[in-house]
């Protein structure tokens, strides 16, 4: 890692995603506020709930497709007889 005193604007221009805190090191950067931490935690919980809901819906859809395929196979066997 480049020492903090050797960082230039070119360093930050080359890495637009990186914040100055990540380039310098965590010891120089201020700690996030409690409000920001709470907001991020709430957002994280919301995303987890949404993911869980979508995962359940996907599992239900997959189960229904399997059952539909089995019903079609049964009806196809009955028509062959």
ABEGO torsion letter per residue (X at the ends): XBBAAABBAAAAAABAABBAAAAAEAAABBBBBAAAAAAAAAAAAAAAAAAAAAAAAAAAAAAAAAAAAAAAAAAAAAAAX
